[in-house]
Amino acid sequence: MNKYSFLVLALALGACSSEKKSDAIEVKNFTFSYELDTVHIDSKGVLFFLNNGLMGTSLSPDSNKLYLFNRPFSRLDIVDLEKLEYSDSLALEPEGPNGIGQMGIGDINVTESGDYYFTVYREIKGFDPSGNLIREIKWTTDEEILSQLKNGVLEFRNDRISPDGSTYYGIYTASNIPEKPQQDGLAIMDLNTKKLTMVDLPTLKKLTEFKLLLEQNGGTIIAGDQSYLIVNGSKFLISNGAMNGISVYDLELDSLREYFYETELLPAEKPGNYPRKVGTMEEFNSAMGEKNKEPMYGEIHFDPTTGYYYRVSFLKEVKPDGKVEKKGVLTIFDQDLNLIHEEMGDFGISFMRNGSFYRFINIDDEMAFEILTPKYDYE
């Protein structure tokens, strides 16, 4: 039997009760293997913008199309993942009544009806399939939203829109806003009524312990760790790059459960062997160098074909020449978030589709994917 130590903290939010449990997980024996394949996308002569990899891209609800923002040409490029070819583009206006703004697009969400929701500077804009503006969510100026925030303006990130286009999900924080109390958690908003539900997440508050601050000439630069959000039915899974854990909020039960892991390959959290506050850019760069040598926990991905969750994290090793080499660690969780397998290897996940991992590869400025298909042989 494989054994992994873990801690579960369950909070029934409505009843304000809590339960702690510490144990070792025993799982069924199985042999994990995989097949690898590499596919190339036929661009049909279209130049994709691949400078940032697939950052900010999105899949269609059926996972058959990939949407990516082409910043130089201010357009949304669409790739058919079934045919492995460029499909279409939607022209976007930087300014005007249907403008996305000069700073471009962050996150992309596509609904079942074909509407687009783009994260732009301090707001979210919704467009119909033809590119006409149909909705705006203005976090810093909408009084209906601000009136629900006890401490005023917050930052919202990891923006998600439900497939039917009715609900917003995201992470809120005040950690990067000067003179604001530390607040971090899950935000859920009905897009029709603008009713906002906010769920405090202790693990996100704990991220302040890992922040690196440069305070110089009255200004502050902050280097933190990423947080991740995925939605699976009524469950919201939130994780981050600094801790080996997952927070799960169940909307139907109004309950929060937090899972913490520690294995032979991955510690419970980053050791944090770097200064937290510095006063010069030279000190900041030096501290960042030390911070970047520490483990980085990756995003959680869900595979509906098996009911398993997958995560690729990275350990760092400093080579004799001073360069930092990353080593991938694949972790597999069952549907109850029991850790059932973990191994080191050359792993990476850009997104999951049809039970396989897709990892983006830039080959001579052309889009390609390495596809890893897991195989399970149970004893």
Secondary structure, DSSP 8 states (H G I E B T S, - for coil): --EEEEEEEEEETTTTEEEEEEEEEE---EEEEEEEEEEE-B-TT-----TTTTTT-EE-TTS-EEEEEEGGGTEEEEEETTTTEEEEEEE-BSSSTTB--TT--S-EEE-TTS-EEEEETTEEEEE-TTS-EEEEEETTT-HHHHTT-TTS--EEEEEEE-TTS-EEEEEEE-TTSTT----EEEEEEETTT--EEEEE-HHHHGGGGG-EEEEETTEEEEE---EEEEEETTEEEEEESSBSEEEEEETTTTEEEEEEEE-SSS-SB----S-SEESSHHHHHHHHHHHTTS-B---EEEETTTTEEEEEEEEEEE-TTS-EEEEEEEEEE-TT--EEEEEEES---SEEETTEEEEEEEETTEEEEEEEEEEEEE-
